[in-house]
Amino acid sequence: MGQHASARDSTAWTVPASKTPGVHELVDTNGIRLHTVTAGPPDGDLVVLLHGFPEFWYAWKHQIPALADAGYRVVAPDLRGYNHSDKPDGVAAYHIDELVADVAGLVSAFDHEQAHVVGHDWGGVIAWQTAIDRPDIVDQLAVLNAPHPSAYERELRRSLDQVLRSWYVLFFQLPVLPEASLRWKDCTVLERILADGPTRPDAFTDTDVTRYKRALGQPGALTAAVNYYRALGRRNAKLTLTAGGVGNRPVTAPTLLIWGVQDDALSLALTQDLDEWVPDCRVERLPAASHWVQFDAPEQVSDHLLTHLS
């Protein structure tokens, strides 16, 4: 299946193998190699966990054991460009089509035709798009604090509030400057995001912050992470010019949307009136949680996922 056994005992990982809730694997997909953490019985239903910006597989540290203990085969990759996964050059390498193909190849690499696909933030963007473009491989979909693309476009067109919240997306279109700001003073911005963003005190421990900084500090990772935004910005600009926008993008998979209401970057309106595109959708809004919902409310998120997937 394109796995590499040497990954199991490597000492190079951001989180040591002894402290990982699963096994480190290297998996070939879509012409690149992704570092993954796998857990749970090999014959269990496959669950693919897609992290967001600026994270790595560790974003799911609370959910991996819960899902594995429930009998699922869990795969949490470092997305392309992140941490120990391959980092192809150029903005085009991070086009949403490539990211969807990575997920499809990952499902295939684990000898499955379908998977439960779960994503947070950028991982949620990829999860939505995978369900839209490749409904054949998505058994059930779960998304955490990431908007359906048609809903996001709707809110950008009708809501100044969401436009203002999305300022950083425009900033990330610039060359060089975004990377410099993220790298400034040993990733102070990342430290501040993880310290001030969550609503639960100590949602991220000092060890967590150190690991996040180490992951983002891997050679090429910062530029790769920002290239996600650049690639999507160019793709959406092209769609706006040629087709009037991203348009209506239906999702047929049974869907769970978990939303931390205290999200500074994404409006609560993005969780409303989704029937037009996602007819089978259950929305769970967590009033006390932030954008970092699975760190603010780890047990609640795990429980909602297990209820949905079962």
Secondary structure by P-SEA (a helix, b strand, c coil): cccccccccccccccccccccbbbbbbbcccbbbbbcccccccccbbbbbbccccccccccccaaaaaaaccbbbbcccccccccccccccccccaaaaaaaaaaaaaaaccccccccccaaaaaaaaaaaacccccccbbbbcccccaaaaaaaaaccaaaaaaaaaaaaacccaaaaaaaacccaaaaaaaaaccccccccccaaaaaaaaaaaaccaaaaaaaaaaaaaaaaaaaaaaccccccbbbbccbbbbbbccccccccccccccccccccbbbbbbbcccccccccccaaaaaaaaaaaac
